[in-house]
Structure formats: C-alpha cells, structure tokens
Amino acid sequence: MAWDYAALASAPQTYFDAVDAQDVELIVSHFADDATLTIQTANVTHNGKDEIRRMFTDFTENSVFIEHQIHNMVVEADKGKVSTEQDYRGELKDGTKNDMYNCNFFDFNEDGKFQRVIIWMAGTSPLV
C-alpha cells in the first residue's frame, strides 16, 4: 500500500484544527470505525469510534478553550505513519489551565483514516 505523502502530512493539522474547534464529529471523522486511541501516559485505550467520540465529547464539553500548535512532524509515507510534537494549551471549565508538550503517533489505514493513535503527554491528561 502506498500512501500519499501530502495527505498524511496534512491529516494531523486538520485533526488538531477540529479538536481546537471542539467539533466532535469532525474529530471523529479522522478515525477508522475500529480505530484505537491510546493515552500512553495515562495507560488508557479507547477502542472504536463510539468510545473515541465519547472521550472527545467529554473533553470538549469540559473545555473552555483548546489550542494545539505543531512544532515538528515526521512522515513515513511508505509505512502510513506520522509523528508530531506539539504544544497543547487549554482551560477546563473547572478552572484547570493546561500548558503542556505532547507527542502523537498516527498509524493510517488503507482509506487514509487513523487506525491507531498514541498520545504522550507531559502532565496529567485532560482526556481521561
């Protein structure tokens, strides 16, 4: 399977744009139906679109604002993988302010959807 480099390289930004806009359906549209999303530093895995949707619904409903800025990206087009380094800033409705450095690892399926996403967070995850 050969993935398109440009499509792989643009997917993390469109995903983070959807997260920052708190658009749960647009976020979830990036994932395959049977995708997994693992927050490695919290030892939590969400299996399938329904669990991923619930997690992002909870996160966006509890957030005042969310902002990501990608600083570095590695694209392995021959393997359908992308890794990103980004800052996450946000505020939760309970007043918690987050300013952390994160890394995400994206594996794509043959349809160009996220099959597996692994998140490493420098701090307590607001996603669990």
SVG drawing of the C-alpha trace seen along z (x, -y; Angstrom):
<svg xmlns="http://www.w3.org/2000/svg" viewBox="-20 -29 30 31">
<polyline fill="none" stroke="black" stroke-width="0.4" points="0.0,0.0 1.3,-3.4 0.0,-6.4 0.0,-9.9 2.7,-12.0 0.7,-15.3 -2.5,-13.6 -0.5,-12.1 1.3,-15.3 -2.0,-17.4 -4.1,-15.0 -2.6,-15.8 -3.2,-19.6 -6.8,-19.1 -7.3,-16.8 -5.9,-19.3 -7.9,-22.1 -11.1,-20.0 -10.1,-19.4 -9.4,-23.1 -12.8,-24.0 -14.3,-21.4 -16.1,-19.8 -16.5,-16.2 -18.0,-14.9 -15.2,-16.4 -12.6,-15.0 -14.1,-11.5 -14.3,-11.6 -10.5,-11.3 -10.7,-7.8 -11.5,-4.4 -14.5,-2.6 -12.3,-0.2 -9.5,-2.6 -7.8,-2.8 -6.7,-5.9 -4.2,-5.3 -3.2,-7.9 0.0,-6.1 1.0,-8.3 -2.4,-7.7 -2.4,-3.9 -5.9,-4.3 -7.1,-3.0 -10.3,-3.9 -11.5,-1.3 -13.6,-2.1 -15.3,-5.3 -18.0,-5.2 -15.5,-5.2 -13.3,-7.8 -16.4,-10.0 -17.4,-9.7 -13.9,-10.7 -13.8,-13.7 -17.4,-14.7 -16.4,-14.7 -13.2,-16.6 -14.8,-19.3 -17.8,-19.7 -15.4,-20.2 -13.2,-22.7 -13.4,-26.5 -10.7,-26.6 -8.3,-24.2 -5.3,-25.1 -2.6,-23.0 0.5,-24.1 2.5,-21.5 6.3,-22.2 7.7,-19.1 6.4,-16.3 7.9,-13.1 6.0,-11.4 6.8,-7.9 4.7,-7.7 5.8,-4.2 4.5,-2.9 1.4,-5.1 2.8,-6.7 3.1,-10.3 4.5,-11.5 4.0,-15.0 5.4,-17.2 3.0,-19.9 2.1,-22.2 -1.4,-22.0 -2.8,-24.9 -6.3,-24.8 -8.6,-25.7 -11.2,-23.4 -14.5,-24.6 -13.3,-23.7 -10.6,-26.4 -7.7,-24.0 -5.2,-25.5 -3.1,-23.2 0.1,-24.2 2.0,-21.0 4.2,-19.4 2.8,-16.3 3.7,-13.8 1.2,-12.0 1.8,-8.9 -0.6,-8.3 -1.0,-5.0 -3.2,-5.2 -5.4,-2.5 -5.7,-2.0 -8.5,-4.5 -6.4,-7.3 -8.1,-7.2 -6.4,-7.0 -6.2,-3.3 -4.2,-3.8 -3.3,-7.0 -0.9,-7.0 -0.6,-10.2 2.2,-11.0 1.5,-13.9 3.8,-15.9 1.4,-16.2 -1.9,-14.9 -4.1,-14.1 -7.4,-16.1 -8.6,-13.3 -9.4,-10.7"/>
</svg>
